[in-house]
Amino acid sequence: MGTVRLVPPNPLESLKALGDQLRAQIGEELDLDALRKQEPARPLEELLAELDALPGLESVKEQVRALVAFLRVQARRKEAGLPEVATTQHLVFLGNPGTGKTTVARLLAQMYRSMGLLRRGQLVEVDRAGLVGQYVGLTAVKTDRVIRKALDGVLFVDEAYALSRDAERLDFGDEAIETLLKRMEDNRHRLVVIVAGYPRLMRRFLESNPGLRSRFSREIEFPDYSTDDLVEIFGRFSGEAEYTLGDGAEDALRTIFHYAERDESFGNARFARTLFEQSLNAQALRLGEGDVENLTPAELMCLLPEDLVAGARAIGEEPLPPPRGGWFTRRR
């Protein structure tokens, strides 16, 4: 009679089975980030200094500082046994693309954690596709899953107006809104929601559901960047990548930004980044016509006016002969 050999269980398979069992019970993937040891919260003054260092956005900085001051005072009143003024921490960010909304939201999430209002202070960014399902019942599941991931932090819903559709169309966006509103109430001490998008469309969105306006009573408007701001942003991209602007390049850059069309589709900081990347391509083509092996570090770093103009042309802005010393005007 043969000897029966017992094979010890594989620890990895046991862990996998446990994970499958947990997923079946809670209906979602395990959030490994929540299980990892967190870094200590950053000091509030350090976060405010980082906010102040952002280009432009002076009105936004003032409103964020006012919000932070209000929340700190209310927290101190609570500690002193005084009644708190009932207020919502949920926010509406109004602004065109590339105006720093996500960057400020990430800083705010960390500020909330630093003040003890949120335990983790992570930012979970999502749009309509991350909340709305294609079938009945799926939207609530998707929205719940995202909210669970954002608990103890900030849920940032970009282009939130896309959740609200015309009444004539069958759409599950309303289900996402209703689920979000309920979970905001159920988890009002563990979740901050920021909805963001174009000013005109966001105001229409807030009027689409009676519960939205009461939940989002505080709005912060993000203005488009000025020409000076965009020059500074371009300079930051250049500096981080160790590029420099040659003679006349800053004037050409300023003219490009000044005459760029500023409608709702204007990319602001994204426009500056795209222009920077296209200018690098133009510089590479220019330098590639010569002896690349003998180029000096200074030549490899320098962006000339013609590089910027060629970069602008690559993104649909057509340089014209520079009247009165100007380098550039947009295509009409």
C-alpha positions as a Python dict, from the first residue, in 0.01 Angstrom:
ca = {
    (1, 'M'): (0, 0, 0),
    (2, 'G'): (158, 329, -110),
    (3, 'T'): (234, 616, 118),
    (4, 'V'): (6, 915, 81),
    (5, 'R'): (212, 1235, 68),
    (6, 'L'): (39, 1546, 186),
    (7, 'V'): (124, 1849, -26),
    (8, 'P'): (144, 2165, 184),
    (9, 'P'): (-87, 2439, 62),
    (10, 'N'): (68, 2707, -159),
    (11, 'P'): (68, 3034, 40),
    (12, 'L'): (17, 3240, -276),
    (13, 'E'): (-286, 3035, -376),
    (14, 'S'): (-427, 3073, -26),
    (15, 'L'): (-388, 3450, -45),
    (16, 'K'): (-548, 3454, -387),
    (17, 'A'): (-844, 3252, -260),
    (18, 'L'): (-881, 3490, 34),
    (19, 'G'): (-874, 3788, -204),
    (20, 'D'): (-1139, 3627, -424),
    (21, 'Q'): (-1356, 3565, -119),
    (22, 'L'): (-1321, 3926, 0),
    (23, 'R'): (-1400, 4062, -345),
    (24, 'A'): (-1711, 3846, -358),
    (25, 'Q'): (-1819, 3983, -21),
    (26, 'I'): (-1757, 4351, -76),
    (27, 'G'): (-1800, 4365, -453),
    (28, 'E'): (-1488, 4567, -533),
    (29, 'E'): (-1113, 4544, -578),
    (30, 'L'): (-907, 4582, -265),
    (31, 'D'): (-771, 4934, -231),
    (32, 'L'): (-405, 4859, -172),
    (33, 'D'): (-321, 5228, -136),
    (34, 'A'): (-544, 5243, 172),
    (35, 'L'): (-355, 4951, 329),
    (36, 'R'): (-9, 5094, 275),
    (37, 'K'): (153, 5303, 543),
    (38, 'Q'): (92, 5670, 467),
    (39, 'E'): (350, 5941, 472),
    (40, 'P'): (303, 6198, 750),
    (41, 'A'): (71, 6486, 668),
    (42, 'R'): (250, 6788, 523),
    (43, 'P'): (241, 7107, 733),
    (44, 'L'): (-38, 7344, 635),
    (45, 'E'): (196, 7640, 590),
    (46, 'E'): (408, 7437, 348),
    (47, 'L'): (101, 7355, 140),
    (48, 'L'): (-12, 7720, 140),
    (49, 'A'): (336, 7824, 27),
    (50, 'E'): (313, 7575, -262),
    (51, 'L'): (-23, 7725, -353),
    (52, 'D'): (122, 8077, -349),
    (53, 'A'): (407, 7965, -578),
    (54, 'L'): (167, 7867, -859),
    (55, 'P'): (167, 8113, -1152),
    (56, 'G'): (-125, 8355, -1156),
    (57, 'L'): (-454, 8246, -995),
    (58, 'E'): (-447, 8531, -743),
    (59, 'S'): (-824, 8530, -689),
    (60, 'V'): (-820, 8151, -646),
    (61, 'K'): (-544, 8173, -386),
    (62, 'E'): (-740, 8433, -190),
    (63, 'Q'): (-1053, 8216, -189),
    (64, 'V'): (-863, 7903, -85),
    (65, 'R'): (-695, 8092, 200),
    (66, 'A'): (-1035, 8226, 311),
    (67, 'L'): (-1180, 7873, 306),
    (68, 'V'): (-888, 7731, 503),
    (69, 'A'): (-911, 8013, 760),
    (70, 'F'): (-1285, 7955, 802),
    (71, 'L'): (-1243, 7582, 853),
    (72, 'R'): (-963, 7632, 1105),
    (73, 'V'): (-1169, 7878, 1307),
    (74, 'Q'): (-1471, 7647, 1305),
    (75, 'A'): (-1254, 7358, 1424),
    (76, 'R'): (-1119, 7573, 1706),
    (77, 'R'): (-1474, 7674, 1803),
    (78, 'K'): (-1566, 7306, 1826),
    (79, 'E'): (-1265, 7240, 2050),
    (80, 'A'): (-1374, 7529, 2273),
    (81, 'G'): (-1723, 7386, 2310),
    (82, 'L'): (-1884, 7649, 2087),
    (83, 'P'): (-2139, 7566, 1817),
    (84, 'E'): (-2010, 7524, 1463),
    (85, 'V'): (-2168, 7707, 1173),
    (86, 'A'): (-2319, 7443, 948),
    (87, 'T'): (-2141, 7466, 614),
    (88, 'T'): (-2054, 7233, 330),
    (89, 'Q'): (-1696, 7152, 241),
    (90, 'H'): (-1795, 7042, -109),
    (91, 'L'): (-1683, 7280, -383),
    (92, 'V'): (-1754, 7383, -741),
    (93, 'F'): (-1451, 7474, -954),
    (94, 'L'): (-1550, 7689, -1252),
    (95, 'G'): (-1295, 7735, -1528),
    (96, 'N'): (-1176, 7652, -1876),
    (97, 'P'): (-928, 7368, -1940),
    (98, 'G'): (-572, 7403, -1812),
    (99, 'T'): (-642, 7666, -1545),
    (100, 'G'): (-502, 7468, -1252),
    (101, 'K'): (-823, 7313, -1115),
    (102, 'T'): (-678, 6965, -1059),
    (103, 'T'): (-356, 7104, -909),
    (104, 'V'): (-547, 7317, -658),
    (105, 'A'): (-783, 7027, -578),
    (106, 'R'): (-484, 6806, -495),
    (107, 'L'): (-339, 7073, -265),
    (108, 'L'): (-677, 7123, -98),
    (109, 'A'): (-707, 6751, -30),
    (110, 'Q'): (-374, 6760, 151),
    (111, 'M'): (-477, 7075, 340),
    (112, 'Y'): (-793, 6904, 462),
    (113, 'R'): (-579, 6620, 591),
    (114, 'S'): (-331, 6857, 753),
    (115, 'M'): (-620, 7028, 939),
    (116, 'G'): (-753, 6690, 1057),
    (117, 'L'): (-1071, 6709, 849),
    (118, 'L'): (-980, 6407, 635),
    (119, 'R'): (-784, 6102, 751),
    (120, 'R'): (-606, 6019, 422),
    (121, 'G'): (-638, 6327, 201),
    (122, 'Q'): (-599, 6145, -130),
    (123, 'L'): (-743, 6287, -452),
    (124, 'V'): (-948, 6053, -670),
    (125, 'E'): (-1009, 6205, -1013),
    (126, 'V'): (-1296, 6077, -1226),
    (127, 'D'): (-1517, 6185, -1514),
    (128, 'R'): (-1850, 6069, -1655),
    (129, 'A'): (-1704, 5747, -1797),
    (130, 'G'): (-1587, 5644, -1449),
    (131, 'L'): (-1933, 5688, -1294),
    (132, 'V'): (-2194, 5603, -1555),
    (133, 'G'): (-2264, 5249, -1675),
    (134, 'Q'): (-2426, 5132, -1997),
    (135, 'Y'): (-2694, 4916, -1835),
    (136, 'V'): (-2963, 4956, -1569),
    (137, 'G'): (-2812, 4918, -1221),
    (138, 'L'): (-2449, 4936, -1334),
    (139, 'T'): (-2417, 5311, -1274),
    (140, 'A'): (-2488, 5283, -901),
    (141, 'V'): (-2227, 5007, -870),
    (142, 'K'): (-1960, 5208, -1057),
    (143, 'T'): (-2034, 5527, -862),
    (144, 'D'): (-2027, 5342, -527),
    (145, 'R'): (-1694, 5185, -615),
    (146, 'V'): (-1536, 5522, -694),
    (147, 'I'): (-1677, 5678, -377),
    (148, 'R'): (-1540, 5395, -160),
    (149, 'K'): (-1198, 5460, -311),
    (150, 'A'): (-1230, 5832, -230),
    (151, 'L'): (-1348, 5792, 131),
    (152, 'D'): (-1137, 5995, 377),
    (153, 'G'): (-1021, 6204, 83),
    (154, 'V'): (-1145, 6418, -206),
    (155, 'L'): (-1343, 6300, -507),
    (156, 'F'): (-1274, 6530, -803),
    (157, 'V'): (-1538, 6500, -1077),
    (158, 'D'): (-1406, 6671, -1390),
    (159, 'E'): (-1649, 6789, -1656),
    (160, 'A'): (-1928, 6708, -1412),
    (161, 'Y'): (-2185, 6878, -1637),
    (162, 'A'): (-2164, 6571, -1863),
    (163, 'L'): (-2362, 6377, -1601),
    (164, 'S'): (-2669, 6589, -1674),
    (165, 'R'): (-2829, 6517, -2011),
    (166, 'D'): (-3131, 6649, -2197),
    (167, 'A'): (-3459, 6511, -2064),
    (168, 'E'): (-3547, 6372, -2407),
    (169, 'R'): (-3259, 6127, -2399),
    (170, 'L'): (-3245, 5802, -2201),
    (171, 'D'): (-2937, 5836, -1986),
    (172, 'F'): (-2798, 5699, -1660),
    (173, 'G'): (-2619, 6018, -1559),
    (174, 'D'): (-2906, 6113, -1326),
    (175, 'E'): (-2859, 5784, -1144),
    (176, 'A'): (-2493, 5873, -1085),
    (177, 'I'): (-2596, 6215, -949),
    (178, 'E'): (-2853, 6064, -712),
    (179, 'T'): (-2606, 5801, -590),
    (180, 'L'): (-2340, 6066, -538),
    (181, 'L'): (-2574, 6293, -342),
    (182, 'K'): (-2683, 6009, -114),
    (183, 'R'): (-2329, 5896, -42),
    (184, 'M'): (-2220, 6255, 22),
    (185, 'E'): (-2484, 6274, 295),
    (186, 'D'): (-2413, 5927, 435),
    (187, 'N'): (-2037, 5998, 449),
    (188, 'R'): (-2043, 6372, 512),
    (189, 'H'): (-1754, 6350, 761),
    (190, 'R'): (-1539, 6125, 542),
    (191, 'L'): (-1581, 6261, 190),
    (192, 'V'): (-1529, 6595, 15),
    (193, 'V'): (-1653, 6625, -344),
    (194, 'I'): (-1529, 6884, -593),
    (195, 'V'): (-1714, 6914, -924),
    (196, 'A'): (-1543, 7104, -1202),
    (197, 'G'): (-1596, 7225, -1557),
    (198, 'Y'): (-1678, 7514, -1789),
    (199, 'P'): (-1856, 7796, -1600),
    (200, 'R'): (-2162, 7816, -1827),
    (201, 'L'): (-2219, 7440, -1839),
    (202, 'M'): (-2153, 7391, -1468),
    (203, 'R'): (-2415, 7648, -1368),
    (204, 'R'): (-2667, 7466, -1584),
    (205, 'F'): (-2561, 7138, -1421),
    (206, 'L'): (-2616, 7276, -1070),
    (207, 'E'): (-2971, 7372, -1162),
    (208, 'S'): (-3048, 7029, -1310),
    (209, 'N'): (-3109, 6864, -972),
    (210, 'P'): (-3256, 7029, -660),
    (211, 'G'): (-3004, 6858, -433),
    (212, 'L'): (-2696, 6982, -614),
    (213, 'R'): (-2723, 7353, -532),
    (214, 'S'): (-2769, 7287, -160),
    (215, 'R'): (-2471, 7050, -147),
    (216, 'F'): (-2238, 7280, -342),
    (217, 'S'): (-2284, 7625, -197),
    (218, 'R'): (-1927, 7747, -243),
    (219, 'E'): (-1783, 7819, -590),
    (220, 'I'): (-1428, 7906, -689),
    (221, 'E'): (-1378, 8055, -1035),
    (222, 'F'): (-1051, 7988, -1215),
    (223, 'P'): (-974, 8267, -1465),
    (224, 'D'): (-781, 8209, -1784),
    (225, 'Y'): (-409, 8270, -1752),
    (226, 'S'): (-277, 8607, -1866),
    (227, 'T'): (1, 8637, -2123),
    (228, 'D'): (254, 8698, -1845),
    (229, 'D'): (131, 8389, -1659),
    (230, 'L'): (165, 8173, -1970),
    (231, 'V'): (517, 8303, -2034),
    (232, 'E'): (605, 8206, -1675),
    (233, 'I'): (447, 7861, -1717),
    (234, 'F'): (639, 7805, -2041),
    (235, 'G'): (954, 7914, -1859),
    (236, 'R'): (890, 7655, -1588),
    (237, 'F'): (854, 7379, -1845),
    (238, 'S'): (1178, 7496, -2006),
    (239, 'G'): (1366, 7521, -1679),
    (240, 'E'): (1259, 7178, -1558),
    (241, 'A'): (1382, 7025, -1885),
    (242, 'E'): (1700, 7240, -1886),
    (243, 'Y'): (1618, 7450, -2190),
    (244, 'T'): (1683, 7823, -2227),
    (245, 'L'): (1531, 8101, -2439),
    (246, 'G'): (1764, 8267, -2687),
    (247, 'D'): (1769, 8631, -2797),
    (248, 'G'): (1423, 8746, -2900),
    (249, 'A'): (1258, 8419, -2798),
    (250, 'E'): (1068, 8564, -2503),
    (251, 'D'): (928, 8842, -2723),
    (252, 'A'): (816, 8584, -2979),
    (253, 'L'): (663, 8374, -2701),
    (254, 'R'): (477, 8670, -2556),
    (255, 'T'): (333, 8757, -2899),
    (256, 'I'): (219, 8398, -2955),
    (257, 'F'): (29, 8391, -2627),
    (258, 'H'): (-108, 8743, -2672),
    (259, 'Y'): (-273, 8664, -3006),
    (260, 'A'): (-387, 8310, -2924),
    (261, 'E'): (-763, 8274, -2950),
    (262, 'R'): (-919, 8268, -2601),
    (263, 'D'): (-1246, 8079, -2638),
    (264, 'E'): (-1374, 7793, -2419),
    (265, 'S'): (-1151, 7546, -2601),
    (266, 'F'): (-831, 7737, -2524),
    (267, 'G'): (-600, 7507, -2331),
    (268, 'N'): (-424, 7765, -2108),
    (269, 'A'): (-138, 7574, -1937),
    (270, 'R'): (-198, 7281, -2172),
    (271, 'F'): (-153, 7518, -2465),
    (272, 'A'): (178, 7631, -2314),
    (273, 'R'): (293, 7271, -2267),
    (274, 'T'): (194, 7172, -2621),
    (275, 'L'): (373, 7477, -2759),
    (276, 'F'): (683, 7384, -2559),
    (277, 'E'): (681, 7026, -2690),
    (278, 'Q'): (630, 7137, -3050),
    (279, 'S'): (909, 7394, -3012),
    (280, 'L'): (1143, 7115, -2904),
    (281, 'N'): (1057, 6926, -3222),
    (282, 'A'): (1129, 7237, -3429),
    (283, 'Q'): (1461, 7291, -3250),
    (284, 'A'): (1558, 6928, -3311),
    (285, 'L'): (1486, 6962, -3683),
    (286, 'R'): (1690, 7282, -3699),
    (287, 'L'): (1987, 7133, -3512),
    (288, 'G'): (1963, 6808, -3707),
    (289, 'E'): (2051, 6990, -4029),
    (290, 'G'): (2404, 7048, -3899),
    (291, 'D'): (2677, 6846, -3729),
    (292, 'V'): (2485, 6705, -3431),
    (293, 'E'): (2792, 6538, -3283),
    (294, 'N'): (2970, 6871, -3231),
    (295, 'L'): (2681, 7065, -3079),
    (296, 'T'): (2768, 7240, -2753),
    (297, 'P'): (2551, 7210, -2439),
    (298, 'A'): (2448, 7575, -2488),
    (299, 'E'): (2325, 7501, -2842),
    (300, 'L'): (2140, 7190, -2724),
    (301, 'M'): (1961, 7392, -2459),
    (302, 'C'): (1872, 7705, -2655),
    (303, 'L'): (1529, 7767, -2811),
    (304, 'L'): (1530, 8040, -3076),
    (305, 'P'): (1236, 8255, -3193),
    (306, 'E'): (1205, 8049, -3511),
    (307, 'D'): (1163, 7733, -3300),
    (308, 'L'): (872, 7890, -3113),
    (309, 'V'): (709, 8018, -3432),
    (310, 'A'): (743, 7676, -3596),
    (311, 'G'): (596, 7519, -3281),
    (312, 'A'): (302, 7758, -3296),
    (313, 'R'): (245, 7674, -3660),
    (314, 'A'): (239, 7303, -3572),
    (315, 'I'): (-57, 7357, -3339),
    (316, 'G'): (-259, 7556, -3590),
    (317, 'E'): (-138, 7913, -3531),
    (318, 'E'): (2, 8069, -3847),
    (319, 'P'): (294, 8313, -3815),
    (320, 'L'): (282, 8617, -4044),
    (321, 'P'): (551, 8873, -4128),
    (322, 'P'): (609, 9064, -3803),
    (323, 'P'): (451, 9410, -3847),
    (324, 'R'): (594, 9675, -3612),
    (325, 'G'): (846, 9431, -3479),
    (326, 'G'): (587, 9173, -3373),
    (327, 'W'): (670, 8809, -3430),
    (328, 'F'): (332, 8652, -3468),
    (329, 'T'): (-40, 8685, -3519),
    (330, 'R'): (-298, 8411, -3517),
    (331, 'R'): (-459, 8284, -3833),
    (332, 'R'): (-796, 8451, -3899),
}
